[in-house]
Amino acid sequence: MSIFGREWRHIPQRRPFLNNDNIVVGLDIGSTKVCAVIGEWDNKTGKLEISGVGIHPSTGIKKGVVVNIEATLRAVEAAVGDAEMMSGRTVHGAWVGIGGSHVSGIPSRGAVAVRKTRESRTNAEAREIGREDIERVLKIAREVMIPMDREILEVIPQSYIVDGLRGIKDPMDMIGVRLEAEVHIITCGVTGAQNLIKCVNRAGFRVSGLILQSLAAGRSVLLPEEKDLGTALIDLGGGTTDVLVYQEGAPYSTITIPAGGVNVTNDISVIRKISLEYAEKIKLEAGCCWEPYLDVAGEVLIPGVGGRPPQPIPKSEILGIIKPRMEQIFWMVKEKLEKLDLPQHLGAGIVISGGASQMPGTAELAAHIFDCPVRIGIPRLEAGLPKEYQTPAYSTAVGLALEGFEREGKLGAAGTAHAPDPVKSSIWEKLKIWLEKEFF
């Protein structure tokens, strides 16, 4: 049974069955913050808008795993509540991001014989590939042996092969006898996923689905040409650093490094003997990891302990604490990337997102280590995202909303939303009401 099915009925009665047809919610539950984004379309422009954003500190997640359910659900309630107030909408369900060390990816391949259609029966050799053939080959590709404590999260097609012809992105309506699919299967720990779902359900919201956090971040910050040329998206989170490698337009490999922005904060706290709260504040206000960006004459006041007066220290000392840890994270990522048998070079270089990427000098330090072009990724939307939220910290949450729209069939390939059919909407609304009365 799917991990979604086991928590299907754990929904408080105070919430209806689903969101309204014109909104989708992305919920990024991280190690340092919970971020909720409400997305809806503008009927006049036909474009996606972010009408509500809520953010709240998170203390119940460590390295992508729930360690305190009560703390996590309270953070979820607060973040979604703030987004509701900002947008004037009521949230009932959300697309939730999942990541961390319990998430991993494996390659797989499936092959099927193309079935004959009515049109191709006149030719014994020619067979036209249809939607059913594509679904069958993907089903075969996902039939891999995985441990009992793991669940398939995503099956991402990379390319198709028709009668030995490789590199096909969409085999629909092509003529062939044998269809093969190369896919990237992403799995997650059942326990980690269940606990995440439970937190959201107990907070009063339904989980529309789980989406890989780095996949969502890539959805919002990467350009199509970057995916085609080959790039590595490095999502610098609080507890972990998640990497998603794109080759020829599709995800190729997933990597998780068990270190992130929290490790930088811990280093400042331990070395300077101050609380984590003050260490985080110093990192945000005076943090830097590249010498040319350092204000040489600048100082930072370190609060005294036990009634002692604050002590000023040069910002160069803070850089001396932060830079080694950031270098270590990037070197760990580079070591993992070098072990991959990539079919092509990362022509588009590196794109860095996540809250920890906002530190001055992050891109320059990464470019020095990876020896390739590096840029900081910010959410890309044609409309509706306030300027204060156009930062890497909101990349995953915005991407979750975009993915949610697309998976619910409300977002076109060009990134613009369209209103649902009014007749179908009416039928679905009646069905939702009936399901809620009968089963909830």
N, C-alpha and C positions, 0 to 999 in steps of 0.2 A: 504494500500500500504506500502511496506517496506520502511524503512528510507533510504535505498540505492537508491530506485527507484525515490524518490522525488528530489534527487540531481544528477540524472543520466546524465542530459544534461548540467550541469554547468561546462563544461570543456573548457578552453581556446583553441583557434584554433592552438596555436603554438606547442601543444603537440600531438603526434600520439595517437592512441586508447589504446594500451597496451604496456607493456615492451616486450623486446625480450624474446623468449622462455627459454633462459638459465639463466635469472636473476630474482630474487624476492627481493623486498625492504621492510624492516621493519622500521616503523616510530613511535617512542615513543615520544609523545608530553606530557611533564610533566609540573609541576608548576615551576620548576627551570631551566630545560633544555629541548631542543628538540634534539633527537638523531636519526640519520638515518643510517641504515646498509644495504649495498648491498651484497646479497648472490648469489653465482653462483657455479656451479659444475665444477670440473676438469675432463675432459673427460678421462684423463690418469688414474687417481686414482679412479674415480667414487665417490668422496667424496665432501661434501659441503665445500665451501670456503667463507670466508668473505673478499671480495676484496676492499670494500670501507666503511669508517666510517666517519660520520660528526656529529659534536656537536656544539650547539649554545645556549647561554642563552635564557631563556624564561621568559617573563614578562606578557604575555597575558592570562595565565591560573592560576586559583586559585582553589585549592581543586578539581582538575579534571574538572573544568568547564571553558569554554571560557568566558573571561570578556573583551577581547580586540581583535577583529578579525584582525585588521591591524598588531598589534604587533606579533600575533601568526603566520600569514602567512609569515611575513618577517623572523621569526625564522625558519620556515619550509623551505623556499627558501634557506636560508644560510646553514642550516644543510645538506640538500640534495645536494646543490651545492658543498660543501666540499667533500661529499662522492663520487660525480661524478668525481671530480678532482683526488681523490685518486685512484679510480678504472679504470678511463678512459672509463666508461660506461655512457650512457644517460638514465635517469630515466623518465618513463612516468606514472607509477602508483605505489601505495604502500599499504601494509597492515598496518592499523593504529591501535594503541592501545587505548583502552578507559577504564577509571576507574573513581574513585571519589565517592562521597556520593550519587550520583543519580543512582548508579548501585547497584542492590540487587539481591538475589537469593531466589527461592522458590522450594520446592520439589513437585513432581507430579508423577502420575502413570497412565498408560493406559493398557487396556486389549482388546484382539481380539481373535476370533476363528480362528484357523489355517485352511487355505483353502486346499482342497485336490488337489494333483498333479496327473498327469497321472500315475506315479509310485505307488501312494498310493491308487488308486481307487479299486484295488483288495482286499484291507483290509478296512473294514468299520470303524475300530477304528484308525488305524495308519495314521498319516498325517505328512509329512515332512515339516519342517519350511524352508521357502525360503526368499530371499531378500525382496520380496514384502510384506510378513507378518511382517518383522522387520520394514519396512518403515511405514506400516499401524499402528503398535502399537506405534511407536514414534510420528506419526501424532496425534493419539488420546491423547497421554500423553501431548502434547504441547497445547491442546485446553483447556486452563484455562482462567478464567476471570481476566483481568488486566485493570487498569485504561486507559482511552483514551490517557492520556499524556505519556504512557509508551509503549515500544516496546521490543519484545523478541530479545535478542542478541545471546544467545547460548542455545541449548538444549543438555545437556550432559548425555548420558546413564550411569547409575551407575551399574545396574545389571538387569538381566532378570529372570523371573520365568516361568517355563514350567510345567504345570499341578501340581502346588504346590511345585515343586522342586526349591529352592532358590539358589542364589549365582552363577548363570550362567553368564559368561562374554560374550560369543558369542554363541547364540542358533542356528546359521546357520546349516542346514541339520539335526538337531535333530528331533526326532519323538515326536509328542505331539498333543493335541487337543486345549489347551488354552495357549496363550502366553501373558505374562504381562511384562511391562517394568517400572522400577523405574528410574526416571530421575531428574536431577537438572536443573531447568530453570533459566537462568540469564536474567534479564530485565534491561533496561536503560531508562532514560528520553529522550523522542523524541527531545525536544529542545536542550539538551546537545549534542546528537548525530548529529543532523542537523548542529549545529554551528561548530562542529569539522570537519564534512565533507566539509562544506562551506569554511573553512579556507584552507584545503588542495586543494580543487578545484580551489580556487582563486589564490593559489600559483602556479597553473599550472599543477597539478598532479591529476590523477584519484585515487579514493579510491577503491581498490580491495575488501576490506571488513574491518569491525571493529572486533577486537579481544580483549577480556578481558585482561587487562595488567597483572594481577596476573596469569592468565592461561598461557600467553606467557612466563612469568618469570619462572614458574614451568616447562615449556617445555624445558628450557635451563639449569636449575640448578639442578633439582631433578633426582635422580636415580630411575629406575623402582622398585627396592626393597624397597625404602623409601615410594613410593606410596602404595605398597602392605601392608607394615607394619603399615601404618598410620602416617601421618606427617602434620604439619601446616607450610605453607610457609608464612612468614611475609615479605612483600615487603615495606620497609621503603622508601617512596618517599618524595618529598619536601613538598607537601601540605597535603597529606593523607597517611595513613598506610593501605594497602590492605592485607587481609589475605585470603588464600585459603586452606581449610582443605581437605586432601585426606584420603579416607578410602577404603581399599580393592582395591586399584589401580585406583580409580576414584574420581573426585572432589565431595565432600560431602556438603560443605557449603562455602559461601562467606561472608566476614565481612569487613566493611570499618570503620576505625577510623579517625575522622576529625582532625588529627594532624600528623606532620612529621618533617622533618629536618628544615623547615622554622621556626617552633615554637622555636627550639633551637636557631637559629640565632636571632630571635626577642628578646628572653630572654637576650642574651648577649648584644644586642643593647640597650635595655631599662635599664638594670641594670647598665651597664658601661657607658651609655650616649654617645654612638658612632653611626656612621652611619651603616646601614645594610650591606653596602659593606665591611667595615672594620670588622664588626662582623662575616660575612661569612668567611673572610680571616683568622681570628683568630681561628674560629671553624675548618677549614680545616688544618691549620698548627699546632695548639697547642691543639686541642680538644681531650678530653679523658673522659671516663665515668666509669673507674674502677681504684681504688686507687693503686693497685700494679703496674700498668703500668705508673704511674705518675712519672715524673722527679721532685723530691722534690725540688731540688735546681734551677730548671728552672724558668725563668720569661718571661713575654710577655709584649711588648711595646704597650700601648694603646695610639693612636694618640690624641693629644690635640685638643680642640675646640676653635675657635676664636683666633688662633695664639698662644695658650698656648703650652708649650713644651710637648712632649710625656711623659707618666708616666709608669714606669715598675710596673707590678703587678705579684704576684706568680701564677704559673700555677694551683696551688691548688684552687685558687679563680674561675678560669675558670671551673675546674671540679665541683666545688660547684654550678655552674650555670647550667651546662649541665646535670649532673647526675640526678637531680630531675625530669627534663622534660623527659628524656629517661625512667626513672622508671615509670613515669605516663603513658606513651604510652604503655609500656609493661604490666602494671597492667590493663589497659583498655582492651588490647587484651586478657589477661588471664581471666578477668571477662566474656568476651563474649564467650570464649571457654568453660568455666565451665557451661555455660547455654545450651550448645549444648548436645543433647542426642546422644552421639557418640556410634555406635555399637561396637567399639573396642578402646582400648587404643592407644595413639599416640606412637607406638612402636619405630618409627624412630626419635622421638623428634621433634625439631624445626629447620627449615632452614630459615636464614635471608638473604634477598637480597636487592637491591636498593642502591642508592648513600649514604644515611645516615648510612648504615651498615658498611661503611669503617672506621668509627671512632674507634680508639683503645679501647678495652674493651667492645665493644657492645655484642659480643657473651658471654663473661663471666658474664656481668650484666644480660642478658636474662636467662642464665642457672641458676643463683641464684634465679631469680623470678619465672621461670616456673618449677624449680626443675626437669629438664630433660636434656638430651644431646642437645646441640645447636651447629650448625656450620654456617659459612658464605658461601653462595652459589655464585659461579662464573660460567660464561657460560661454558658449556661443548661442545667442538667441536673437532673432530678428526684431523682437519687440517684447516688452513686458517685464524685463528684469531690471529693477532699480540699480542705480550705479553703485550704491554701497554694498550690493551683493555680487557684483561682478568681480569676484576674487576666487582664487583656487580653492578656498575652503568650502565653497558651495558647489564645486564641480560635480561631485557624486550625487548630491540631492537633486540638482537640476537634471542630471542625466537619468536618474530614476524616474522623474516625471516624464521625460521625453520617451524613455523606453516603455513606460506604462501606457502612454497614449498610443504608441505604435503597436504594442501587443494587444490592446483592446480594439484595434482597428480604427482609431480615430485620427491617426497621424499619417500623412502621406509620405512618400519617399523624399520629397523636397523639404520636409520639415514643417509643413503647414497643416493645420488641423482643419477638419471639415465636420459640419454638423451632421448628426445621425438622421437617418430616415425617420420622419415623424410617425409613420405607421408602425415600423419596427419598434421605435421607442415606446409607443403606447403599449404594444404587446409585451415588451420586456418589463415595463413598469408593472403591468398586471401580474406577470409571472413572479416578479420579485416580491410583491405584496403577498401572493398566495404562498410562496415558499417560506416567507417569514412567519406567516400565521400557522402553517402546518408543521414546520420543523424547528422554529425558534421561539 
